[in-house]
Amino acid sequence: MTPQDMGARIVRYGDLQPCKTAFIDAHTPGSDQKENFTIIGGGVSESPDQHVHIEIPHGFNIGAAGQVPKCRNSLHDHRTAEAFFVLSGRWRFFWGRWGTAGEVVLEEGDIFNIPTGIFRGFENIGTDYGMIMAILGGDDAGGGVMWAPQVIKDAADHGLVLAENGKLYDSRKDEALPDGTNPMPLMSDAELARRGEPTTRQIIPNFVARYWDLVAYADKEPVQVIGETGVLRDKPGFEVNFITRAGASDIKQSHERPSVLMPVKGHWNVAWDGGAVTLAPGDTMSVPERLDHTILPSMTGQAALYQITGTGDPAGLTWQG
């Protein structure tokens, strides 16, 4: 494969195209400065303004959220897996019907594999613009987002209505629901009762992995972070491995499904017969299936990288309260 062919499978951090109207809370104070990015796959955006960088199906989606300090993402759930790792900044994740069941603060490099069946949200509690990278299960990311009822109500008060077809209509732009199209119904009391309310002590040991712990685990070889035998044991439709300078190898590797490389620290050289490329933190690279390649740090200093590969498993763990 030529470098030109591979160029279409690389998204540089500086080339990411944000969407500020991706979701229902785009006008809600406190959430109206979010930037959402769809890097690989169709994503879960509710807006036609969302740019998709790589449309090749991988069995999972890669996205990102960029937020200024004190900006938050409203409470929601997905039908498939959702995992985040922090690229930059300091982030508070919270969950539960009202966002008060529990919380965890993540630093750069930390990863959170969030179970389905609970409302979750997050906010940038750092002092600068921050970015978190998202992995969503499935090629269609579960058909959208399920919002806590109060989020839908707040959005309507600020001019945004979500239709039952999953599309947003903005009264500030003189948009209205088409004839025969109803608003997205609020979850019933029975549906809400099935949402999990796990405590912080229940979530952190089983669903959160800290960057520096992973660095220690990966001192001799890559460590599986999310997977059947991972630090976080789950089968969400993808596996996540963590590679450091100490665990990197010049042995060629390949996979039966496309894989994705996402550096967290340092610069990484990816080489294959016919070409090579250097990746920096924030870059995303899609590696074709069955392509022999090597992944090695290209400079001195700290270096760490997440590698995601699809497995075809179903949604992953659902919280059982």
N, C-alpha and C positions, 0 to 999 in steps of 0.2 A: 504494500500500500504506500502510495507516494505521500510526501509531506503535505502536498496540496489537498489530497483526499482527507488526510487526518485533520487538516486545518478547519474543516467544516465540523469537526467533532470536538473542538476546543473552544471554550468560552472564557475569555480573560475577564478578570475582576473589573478592569476599567471599561470593558465593553458591555457590562450588564445594563439592561434597559429596564428601569423600574416602572411600575404601575401604581398610581396613588388612588385608583378607583376600583381596586380589585374586589373588594368585599363590602358587605352591607354596612359596616361601621365607618365607611370612608368619610362621612360628614360628622360623626359623633365626636364631640370634644374629648380630647385625651387619646383618641385613636385616629384623628384626621391627618396625621403627618406620617403615617406608615408608608413605606415603600415595599411592594411585593415584587418578587422576581420568579419567573418560571424558566428554569434553565434547561431541564430535560423532561419531555413528556407534556401532556396537555395541562397538567396541574389541576387546581380546583377553583380557579378564579371565576367569579360571577360576572365579570366585565369583559366585553369584547375588546377593550383597550389593552388587555394583557398581551405582551409580546412573548412568544415561545422561541427560545434560542435553538434548541435541538428537538426535533419532533420524532426522532427514531424511537420506536417502542423498546423499552428495556425491561419491562415487567415491574417497574417502579418509576416514580417521578422524583426529580431533584428540583428544589426551589430554594428560596431564601427570603428573609425579611430583614429590612434595614430600618432602624428607628432612631430618632433623636432621643436624648434623655427625657424620661418621664412619659414617653409615648407607650401605649399598651395595645395589645391585640386582645379582642374581646373573647369571652367564653364561648367555646365551640367544641364539637366532637367530629370525628370522622368514622366512616364505616370500615376503613382499612387502617393499617399501621401508620403511625407518625412518629418519627424520631428527629431530634434536633442535635446539632453540635454547635458550640459557640465559636465563631471565627474571630470576633472582636467584641470587646466590651464586657459588661457585667449585667446579667439578666436574672430577673425573678420570674419563676414559673409558679402558677397557682392553679388550683383545680377545685371541682365541686360545683354544686348547683348555683351557689352564689360566689364561688371563688374563694371560699373560706375554709374548705376542708383540710387543706394542707398547702405547703409551698416549699420550694427549694431554690437556692441561689446558685447559678452556674457561672463559672469563669471560663476564660479562653481555653478551648480544647475539650472541655467537659461535654458529655453526650447524655441525652435523656431519651429513652425508648418509652414513649407514653402509651399505656394500654388503651384500647378502645373501651367505650362504655362509660367514660367520665368526661365532663366538660373541663376544658383546660384553656388557659390564657397565659400571656407573658408580657413583661414590660422591661424596657431598658432602664436599669437603675444605675448605670454608669454616668460618667461626666461628659462623654463624647458620643458621637454617632456610633452605633454598634450594628453588627450583622450576625445573624444566626442562619445556619444552613439546614435545610429540611429534606428528609427522605420520606416519601409517601408511598405506601404499598399500592400495587396494581398499576396497569397502564392508564386506567381512567380515574385513578385516585378515589375510587369509591363513589363516583357520581356526585361529589360536592361536599358541602359542609353542613352540619346540623348545628344551629345556633341556639343558645339559651334564650328562652322567651323574652327576657328583659332586653336582650340585645336587639331583637327584631322590633320591639316596641320603641326603644330609644332611637333606632334608625329612622322609623316612620316619623317621629317627631322632628327629625332633621332632614326630611325630604326624600329619603331613600326607601323604596319598597321592593322586597324580594318576592318574585312571582313563584308560583308552584313549579314552573319549569326551570327554576334555578337561575333566572336572569334578573338583573337589577334594573329598576326604573327610577329615574331621578326627576322629581317634580321641579327641581331648580332649573332643569333643562327643558321644562314643559313636557316631560315624558309621562305617560300614563299607561296603566295596564291595558293591553289589547282586549277587545271584546271577547268574552268567553274565557279569559285567563284570570284565575283567582290568585290572591296573595298566598304566599307560603303559609300553611297552617301552623299554629303554635303547637308544640308538643303537648300531648294530653297529660293529665295528672298521672295516669298509669305509666306512660312512657317516661316521665320525669322520675317516677319512683324507681325505675330500673337503672337510673344513672348512678354510678358509684360515688361514694364519699370516702375514699381511703385517706388515712392519716399520713402525715409526713413520714412517720416511722415505718409504715407499711410500704411506701413508695420508694424511698431513697435506696435501701439495700438491694432491691430487685430490679430497679429500672434506671438507675443513675450510675454512670461510670465516670470517675474523675481522671482528668488528663494525666496528672503525675502518677497516679496508680497505673494507668495504662503504659506510661513510659517505663515503669519498673517491670511490668509483665512482659514487655516486648524487648527485653534486653538482649535476647539471643535470636529470636525469630518473631515474625509477625504474630500478633495475638488476635483471636476472634473476639470481637466485642459483643456483637449481636448475632445470634445463631443458635443452633441446636446444642452446641457445646461451648457457647460463648460466656464471657464474663456476665452478660445479661442474657439468660437463656430464653430464647423465643424463636419462633419460625414465622416471621411476619411477611414472607414473600421475598426477602432479601437477606443477605449476610453482610455484616460490616466487619472488616479487618482493620487493624491499626499497625502501621509500620513506622519504625524509627530508624535512625542512622545505625544503631547497634544491631537491629534485627534485619536490615536490608541485605539482599543477596543479589549477586550478578547471574544467578541461575534464571534462565528464561522461563516464563510462565504463560499460560493461556487458559481461557475459560470457555465453556460451552455456550454461555450467554454473554451479552455485552456487560462490561464492568465499567465502573466510574472511579476516577482518581481525583481526590480533593485534598490538596495540601493544607495543613494547619500551621506548620512552622517550617521555615527554611525553603530552599529551592530543590526541586527534584528533576532528574533527567530520566525521561522515558524513551527507550530506544527499541526499534524493531528493524527487521530487514528492509532497508530502503529509506530509513529516516530516523530522526530523533527530535525531541522537543524538551524544553525546560519549562516547568510549571512553578508558579509562585503561590503563596497563600491567597485564597480567594478565587483562583483559577479552577475550572472544572474540565476534565477530559473524559470523553467517552471512548473506551477501547473496544474495537469490534470483537465479536466472538471468534475464538480459535486463532487469534493473532498472537504469535510468539513475541514476547516483549520483556524487557527488564525495567526495573524501577529502582533507581539509585539516587541518593543525595548528590547534588552537584557542587556544593560548597561546604566549607567548614562551618561548625556551629550547630546549634540545635536544629533538628529536622524531624518532622512527624507528618504523617499522611493517613487519611481515611480512604479505604478502598471498599466500594459497594458492588455486590454481584447479586443478580436476581436468582431466586431458587424456585419460583412457581408455587410456593406454599400459600395457604389462605391468609386471612387478615392478621393473624397473630393473636397475642394474649388479649382477652377481654377481661376487664376487672370483675372479679367475683367477690362482692362484698358480703 
